[in-house]
């Protein structure tokens, strides 16, 4: 995950990180654990409002990789196996698995989930930033 843009929310047994530049607003987090993820509250993430296991399960649904978790004293998020690439109609490529992304400037990052731009207009390349007309053409994630 690109830690330069990520904000951390800590609880006793888990840390949740969120990179707003990668969020596609699919809503998996707020639907999955509204006590933890509440966009009407500041801060919007309360990592102490559920068990680390519940948080990990919901974060694993985040298609963009904007949300990540680290368990205190435990291993980092486990990538899915095998690696999958899904083309969302009118939207990004959604990747899940053990990923190493290399950018045009030669930097690389290790990921478990990512939504990559297909239209070429994202301001956060190679990631889809959800700000362009091509993204789902007005449709919502399901």
N, C-alpha and C positions, 0 to 999 in steps of 0.2 A: 504494500500500500504506500502511496505517496504521502509520507508523514509530514511533509512541509505544509500541507493544507489541512491536516487533520487536527481536530480538537478532541481532547481526551476527557472522559467522564468516568471517575473512579468510584468504586465501592470496595468493601472489605475484600471480596473474593474475585472480583472481575473488573477489568477496565474496558470500556467501550470507546472506540475511536470513530469519528465521523468526519468525512471529507465532503463538505458541501458542494465543491466543484464537480464531484462525480455523481451526486444524487440525481436520479431520474424521477423521483416522486412516485414510485410504483405503489407506495403505501403498505408494503409487506410488514414494515416495522410497526406502524401505528395500528394496523388491523390485528397484528399478531400479539402485541403486548402494549395496549394503550396506557397501562399504568407506568410503564418504563418510557415509552416514546409518545410524548404529548406535545404537539406543535403549538398549543395554546399556552404552554408553561415555559418559564425561563428558570433554569436551563431546561431545554426540551427533553433531555435524556436524564433519567434518574436510575442509575445503574444498581441502586440498592432496592428497587421496588419489585424485584423478582429474583428467583434463584439464578445462579450463573448458568445452569443447564438450560433453563427456559430462555434466557437471553441468547445463549449460543445457538439454540435451535431456531429462533426467530431471525437472528442476524444471518444465519446461513441461507435464508430465503432472499436476501437482498440481492437483486440481479446485477446491480452496478458495481458492487464492491465498495460503496461509499461507507458502509458500516463494517467494522471489524471488532473482534473481541480478543482479549488475552486473559486467561484464567491465572489468578495469582498462584505462583508455585507450580504451574502446570504448563503443558505444551501449548503452542500457538494453534490457531485454527487448522484443522485437518482438511486438506483439499479432497474434493471428490475424485473418485477413480472409477472408470477412466475419464480422462479429460473430454469435455463436450463443447461444441460450438453450435449455437442456435442462431439462425438469422430471424430476427423479429420483423414481421411484415411492416414495411415503412419505418423501420427503426434500426437499432444497432445490432451488431453481433454480440450475443451474450455468451461469454466463456466461463466455464467452471472446471476446476481441476488444479493441478500443479502447473502454474503458468510463470514464464519469464518473459516480460515484455521489454523489448528494446525500442527506444525512440530514435528518431532521425539524428539526434545529436549524440547518439552512442550510449546514452544512459540506459540502465536496465533496472527493473524492479520485479520482485517476486510477489505474486498474487495468488489468490484462491478463487476469486470471482472478478469479472470485469465486463463492462459494456463498451465495446469499441465502435467508434464512429464509422458509418458506411457512406455518408454523404459528402464527407470532406469539409464540412462547414463548422465543425465544433471548434470552439475557442479553447478547448482543453485536450487537444490531440495527444495521444491516440484515442482518448476516451470520448464517448458521446457525452455531451453536456446537456442534452435535452432541450436546447434552446432554439432549434431550427424547425422549419415547417416539415422537414422530412420525417421527424420523429413521430411515428405512429399516426401521422396525418390526422391529428385531432382525436385519436382513439385513446383509450386507457389501457393500462396493463391488466392482464387477467391471470 
